[in-house]
Amino acid sequence: MTESKIVDLLAVFPDLEPAADAIEHLRSIGVHDGCMNVISGIPVTEAMLGRPSQWTNVPRIALGGALLGFGAGFFLAFVAPYLYPYPIQVSTQSYVPGPPAVVVLFELTMLGMLLSTFLGVFLDSFFPNYRPMKYVPEVSDGKIAILVECPYGDEMKIIDALKKSGAESVRPAEAQHL
């Protein structure tokens, strides 16, 4: 049984356009999107680089939080008034008045969704991360870096492709504690 060794290459580009061209060129020579990671100091969407959209669980987590918040609001608005041993009747008004119940339902639904969305984004970004990470100081100066995982034999072919696409430097990546 042979194990193929994986090499991490880090290419630094001066701007977004050569980085997008490099990603397209890497795809044409057979590098999958899962083997490429873009490191940038500015927000860059997948569409700007021609990459497929990333899948995330945040909408599902937010929906779950909204349902939990709605359940808590329903309990407070419709169940809690009947838990008193002697309900207080005010004139001809029911035990559960409509407009305040709607406000409680809305507010607790939104609160549940807000808190679960924050938690979902926090967990989805793997924060805090105590593992060593690949980092390039040039990224802080506005440059774009592409981290490519490739098999040991294809290393030179990928280095040549990155240099032809306009990379300022291509070097092996080192993981370091930030």
C-alpha positions as CSV (number, residue, x, y, z in Angstrom):
1,M,0.0,0.0,0.0
2,T,1.5,3.3,-1.1
3,E,0.7,6.6,0.5
4,S,0.8,9.7,-1.7
5,K,2.4,12.7,-0.1
6,I,0.5,16.0,-0.2
7,V,2.3,19.3,-0.6
8,D,0.8,22.6,0.3
9,L,1.9,25.4,-2.0
10,L,1.2,29.1,-1.3
11,A,1.0,31.5,-4.2
12,V,0.8,35.3,-3.6
13,F,-0.9,37.5,-6.2
14,P,-0.9,41.3,-6.4
15,D,-4.5,41.7,-7.3
16,L,-7.8,39.8,-7.6
17,E,-7.8,39.4,-11.4
18,P,-4.6,37.3,-11.7
19,A,-5.8,35.2,-8.7
20,A,-9.1,34.5,-10.5
21,D,-7.1,33.6,-13.7
22,A,-4.9,31.3,-11.7
23,I,-7.8,29.5,-10.1
24,E,-9.3,29.0,-13.6
25,H,-6.0,27.7,-14.9
26,L,-5.6,25.3,-12.0
27,R,-9.0,24.0,-12.7
28,S,-8.1,23.4,-16.4
29,I,-5.1,21.3,-15.4
30,G,-7.1,19.1,-13.0
31,V,-6.9,20.7,-9.6
32,H,-10.3,20.5,-7.8
33,D,-11.9,23.4,-6.0
34,G,-11.7,21.5,-2.7
35,C,-7.9,21.6,-3.0
36,M,-7.7,25.4,-3.3
37,N,-8.2,27.9,-0.6
38,V,-8.2,31.7,-1.1
39,I,-6.6,33.8,1.7
40,S,-7.5,37.5,1.5
41,G,-7.5,40.5,3.8
42,I,-10.6,41.9,2.0
43,P,-14.0,40.2,1.6
44,V,-14.0,38.2,-1.6
45,T,-17.1,36.4,-2.7
46,E,-17.1,33.1,-4.5
47,A,-18.6,34.7,-7.6
48,M,-15.7,37.2,-7.9
49,L,-13.3,34.3,-8.3
50,G,-15.6,32.0,-10.3
51,R,-15.8,29.4,-7.6
52,P,-18.8,27.4,-6.5
53,S,-20.8,28.7,-3.6
54,Q,-19.9,27.3,-0.2
55,W,-22.4,25.2,1.7
56,T,-23.3,26.4,5.2
57,N,-25.6,25.3,8.0
58,V,-26.3,28.9,9.3
59,P,-29.8,29.2,7.7
60,R,-30.9,25.9,9.2
61,I,-29.5,26.9,12.6
62,A,-31.3,30.3,12.3
63,L,-34.6,28.6,11.4
64,G,-34.2,26.3,14.5
65,G,-33.6,29.3,16.7
66,A,-36.6,31.1,15.3
67,L,-38.8,28.0,16.0
68,L,-37.5,27.8,19.6
69,G,-38.1,31.5,20.1
70,F,-41.6,31.1,18.7
71,G,-42.2,28.3,21.1
72,A,-41.0,30.3,24.0
73,G,-43.2,33.3,22.9
74,F,-46.2,31.0,22.5
75,F,-45.6,29.6,26.0
76,L,-45.3,33.1,27.6
77,A,-48.3,34.5,25.7
78,F,-50.8,31.6,25.7
79,V,-49.8,29.1,28.4
80,A,-48.4,31.2,31.2
81,P,-51.6,33.2,31.9
82,Y,-53.4,29.9,32.7
83,L,-50.7,28.7,35.1
84,Y,-51.8,31.2,37.8
85,P,-53.9,29.6,40.4
86,Y,-56.5,32.4,40.3
87,P,-56.5,34.1,36.8
88,I,-57.3,37.7,36.9
89,Q,-60.3,38.7,34.7
90,V,-60.2,42.3,33.5
91,S,-63.6,43.5,32.3
92,T,-64.6,41.5,29.2
93,Q,-61.1,41.0,28.0
94,S,-59.8,37.5,27.6
95,Y,-57.0,36.0,29.6
96,V,-54.8,36.2,26.5
97,P,-55.1,39.6,24.8
98,G,-54.3,39.6,21.1
99,P,-52.1,42.6,20.4
100,P,-49.6,42.0,23.3
101,A,-49.5,38.3,22.4
102,V,-48.5,39.2,18.8
103,V,-45.7,41.5,20.1
104,V,-44.4,38.8,22.4
105,L,-44.4,36.1,19.7
106,F,-42.6,38.4,17.2
107,E,-40.0,39.6,19.7
108,L,-39.1,36.2,21.0
109,T,-39.0,34.7,17.5
110,M,-36.6,37.4,16.3
111,L,-34.5,37.0,19.5
112,G,-34.2,33.3,19.0
113,M,-33.3,33.7,15.4
114,L,-30.7,36.4,16.2
115,L,-29.0,34.4,18.9
116,S,-28.9,31.2,16.9
117,T,-27.6,33.0,13.8
118,F,-24.7,34.5,15.8
119,L,-24.0,31.1,17.4
120,G,-24.2,29.4,13.9
121,V,-21.7,31.8,12.3
122,F,-19.4,31.5,15.3
123,L,-19.4,27.7,15.1
124,D,-19.4,27.5,11.3
125,S,-16.2,29.6,11.1
126,F,-14.5,27.2,13.6
127,F,-13.8,30.0,16.0
128,P,-11.7,29.9,18.2
129,N,-9.2,27.7,16.4
130,Y,-6.2,26.6,18.3
131,R,-4.6,24.6,15.5
132,P,-1.6,26.0,13.6
133,M,-2.9,27.9,10.5
134,K,-1.3,28.9,7.2
135,Y,-0.8,32.6,7.1
136,V,1.0,35.0,4.7
137,P,2.0,38.5,6.0
138,E,1.6,39.9,2.5
139,V,-2.1,39.4,2.8
140,S,-2.3,42.1,5.4
141,D,-0.9,44.5,2.8
142,G,-3.8,43.9,0.4
143,K,-2.4,40.9,-1.6
144,I,-4.3,37.7,-2.4
145,A,-2.9,34.3,-1.6
146,I,-4.0,30.9,-2.9
147,L,-3.2,27.8,-0.9
148,V,-3.1,24.7,-3.2
149,E,-2.9,21.1,-1.9
150,C,-1.3,18.9,-4.5
151,P,0.3,15.5,-4.8
152,Y,4.1,15.4,-4.5
153,G,4.6,14.5,-8.2
154,D,2.4,17.4,-9.6
155,E,4.3,20.1,-7.6
156,M,6.3,21.5,-10.5
157,K,3.4,21.5,-12.9
158,I,1.3,23.6,-10.5
159,I,4.2,25.9,-9.6
160,D,4.6,26.6,-13.4
161,A,0.9,27.2,-13.8
162,L,0.8,29.7,-10.9
163,K,3.9,31.6,-12.1
164,K,2.4,31.9,-15.7
165,S,-0.8,33.2,-14.1
166,G,1.0,36.1,-12.5
167,A,2.0,34.9,-9.0
168,E,4.6,37.1,-7.4
169,S,5.9,34.2,-5.3
170,V,5.1,30.5,-5.0
171,R,6.5,28.6,-2.0
172,P,5.7,25.7,0.3
173,A,3.3,26.6,3.0
174,E,4.2,26.3,6.7
175,A,1.6,26.1,9.4
176,Q,2.3,28.4,12.3
177,H,0.6,29.5,15.5
178,L,-1.0,32.9,15.2
